[in-house]
Amino acid sequence: MGAVRLPDDLTIYQVTEIKAILLKALREYERRNTAIELDFSNVKECDGAGVQLLLALSNSAAKAGATVALHSVPKPLAKLLDDLQLSSRFLVNS
């Protein structure tokens, strides 16, 4: 499985939909034992609910022994993760 391309918005309005996508990626990791890779190239907006969802994935992945790689992360989101001291929870590739 390649990187999971996320939709345009990672906000409270899409959390349920995106949670299902991320849970599927976690299950794929458990089956194949590969990194969970997320492609942010389409993401234009991310709010607190989106960050919480990423943290929940990070926590679940850590329990499964997985790493979460974020690809094509928009600069504002990369800065937000840095400001919140959360970048170390992910492999961030801008």
N, C-alpha and C positions, 0 to 999 in steps of 0.2 A: 504494500500500500504506500503510495506517495504522500506528499504533504496534503493535508486537508485544507482546501481553500475556504476561508471564512467569508461570509457575506459582507456587504458594504458597511453595515452598522452592527456593532457589538455593544448593544445598549439594553436597557431594561425591557424594551419592547420586543426584543428578539431572544431573550435569555432562554426561554423554554425550547425554542427551535435549535439554538446553538448548543444547549446542554445535551440534547439528543445526539448531535453530531460529535461532540467531544466524548461522550460515553462510548459511542461506536469506535472512535479512534483508540480509546483506552482498551476496549475489548480486543481490537486488532493487535495492540501491543501484547496483550496477554497471550494471544494465540501465536504470534510470530516472534515475539521478543525483539522488537525493533523500537527505535526512538519514536515518540509521538511528535510528529512534525506538523506545524500549523503555518499556513501561508496567509500573511496579512496584506498581500498586495492589493486587494479590493477594499480593505477596511478604511473608511473615511472618518468614523466616529466610534469612540469607546468611552463609556461612562463608568461610574463606580460599580454598577451591576456587572458590566463586562469584565472589569478587573477582578471582582469577587469570583466570577465564573472561572477565570484563568487560575486563580489561587486554589479553588476547589479541585481543578484538574491537576495542578501541581501537587497538592496533598495526596490525591488518589494515586497519581503516578508514582510518587515517592514510596508509598506503601507497597506498590507493585514492583518496585525496583526500576522504574522507568525514568527516562529523562524527557523533558518537553523542550523541543526546539521551535523557536519562533522565527520565521523567515519573512523578509521584506516588511519589517516592522516600520510603520510610519515614525518619523522623528519625534513628533509630539508624544506618541505612546511610549517610545523608548525612553524619552526624558521623564515621563510620568512614572514609569517603572523604576527608573533611577532615583527620582525624587522620593518615592515611597520606600526605597531600599528593597525593592523586590526583584531587581534584575538578576540577582544571584540564584533565584529560584528557577530560572529558565536559561537556555542557551539562546541568546538574542543575536540575530543577524539582521542588521538594518539593510 
